[in-house]
Amino acid sequence: MMNVAVPNTPEEVLRRWMTSSDQLSVSADGSLMIEGISAAELIKRFGSPLYVMSEGTLRKNFRRIKAAFEANWPAAINVMYAIKANPNPSIRAILHEEGAGGDCFSLGEIQATFLGGADPNKIVVNGSYKPDEVIARAIDLGLTINLDSEEEVDSVEAVARRLGKTVRVGIRIKVLPEDYFKDFSSDCFKRPNFFQGMRRSKWGETAETAKRIIRRLTGHEHLKLFGYHTHIGRASRDPNMFGAIGAELAQIVLNLYQETNFAPSMIDLGGGWARERDPESSGDVRNPHPIEDYAAAVCAPMLRIFRDGQMPLPEIWLEPGRYLVGNAGVFLTTVGLIKRDTELGFTWVNVDSSTNNLLQIDLFGYTYVALSAEGMHRPLRQKVDLVGMTCVPSVFVRDCAMPELKVGEVIAVLDAGMYGEAKGYQFNSLPRPATALVSGKFSWLIRRRETVDDVFSTMVLPERFKQDEPRVS
Ligand SMILES: Cc1ncc(COP(=O)(O)O)c(C=O)c1O
């Protein structure tokens, strides 16, 4: 086993966990730099707490995943940003400049996608139930709809007929290779029987149902069969899982080709691509597998099976969310109060935010890396629990190695770009933080901080409860 030296400073912690697309460094005076601006300066400009997105990291992540699949697949690759991971239109705009397609689930996600800019030919709409207004918007814009059920054919058909338009459709397939999954336990989702759980999940159709859908849609006036979709999610960082999924999906697709003559133009492999720094895993934060391993693992069996079966090669479409935005985001929060209990032997560093702002911690137990952003050169002297303000435990990081800290100093939590803003909520009526975008030495506000009034802006107090003054008794 490799002997990993125990880090002595936050800078060494950062070095240990740095990945190639991070735009993080440490200045001569020991400040954490995000691209060309220090974390403390960003807090001065935009206030605390603050999500910070690095444009450079976003662009690098996009180019890397695209190149990884292009190296393993001879037909075109469409990398579609799964906007659920972070719906900020500025992020969409940057990825659009890179040529990204998109995956949307709702009217809101379609709106965010097109606010930032999008090519309709590269956008899919997913979801187990898509209300008619979503279907209509997708058809109007010329997006591809991935059907999640046989029943959904009726709704899409009705809307397309009403609008007098055609729409490209994919079919979501339930891909669960039993040999791989029968004794499988996920390193991310804590489920007792993953295989049965996934069988029962609402997503996707079996090969038999797909065959019926294909027969029904062959030569259809309004629905143009275009391809297949599958998505397993961030279930494992084992490349063999992707290999098993690729093999099973390809076999299903080939069988359907042989039985129905339908040769798909695209296969959409969904998201869930594990990142190199991987707090999602209950194992080591360092994932030994770069994206190139996953691309190779999933593409090789598909290529072999399609070539052996003499099926024309489809394009590969992908829906990465976390992979693109995860490490592009850093969450900055400020120390508000340090509580020490010498009798119990614990120290709690209370910050001005909460795990509401990084909900994956509470939902899935992600083990994030936190750093003293103004003391990157200071020796690590203590183990603290980094805790938030809400009346749930709100433990960002337990037993976090920290240097001496002072009230008012900035703490940085890495990998905050995914599902932080998107799932953040206002428990304890805490307004949500602002978001800044950084590129080199430049920064922009891309989401304003909420006020307390914002928290209550959608609540309606009937006239009969209204008071001129706050009610005191
Ligand atoms: C259909 C679909 N595609 C893509 C994604 C994005 O997944 P990830 O962020 O793990 O890449 C999700 C996430 O839930 C999803 O449901």
The ligand as a MOL file (V3000), in Angstrom:
LIG
                    3D

  0  0  0     0  0            999 V3000
M  V30 BEGIN CTAB
M  V30 COUNTS 16 16 0 0 0
M  V30 BEGIN ATOM
M  V30 1 C -31.5290 11.2690 -16.5830 0
M  V30 2 C -30.3810 11.9080 -15.8870 0
M  V30 3 N -29.3240 12.3110 -16.6270 0
M  V30 4 C -28.2510 12.8950 -16.0550 0
M  V30 5 C -28.1830 13.0940 -14.6920 0
M  V30 6 C -26.9700 13.7520 -14.1170 0
M  V30 7 O -26.2770 12.8850 -13.2820 0
M  V30 8 P -24.8520 13.2410 -12.7130 0
M  V30 9 O -24.9240 14.5920 -12.1410 0
M  V30 10 O -24.6090 12.1990 -11.7110 0
M  V30 11 O -23.9030 13.1650 -13.8630 0
M  V30 12 C -29.2510 12.6790 -13.8840 0
M  V30 13 C -29.2060 12.8630 -12.4310 0
M  V30 14 O -30.0370 12.5350 -11.6690 0
M  V30 15 C -30.3930 12.0830 -14.5080 0
M  V30 16 O -31.4440 11.6860 -13.7860 0
M  V30 END ATOM
M  V30 BEGIN BOND
M  V30 1 1 1 2
M  V30 2 1 2 3
M  V30 3 2 2 15
M  V30 4 2 3 4
M  V30 5 1 4 5
M  V30 6 1 5 6
M  V30 7 2 5 12
M  V30 8 1 6 7
M  V30 9 1 7 8
M  V30 10 2 8 9
M  V30 11 1 8 10
M  V30 12 1 8 11
M  V30 13 1 12 13
M  V30 14 1 12 15
M  V30 15 2 13 14
M  V30 16 1 15 16
M  V30 END BOND
M  V30 END CTAB
M  END
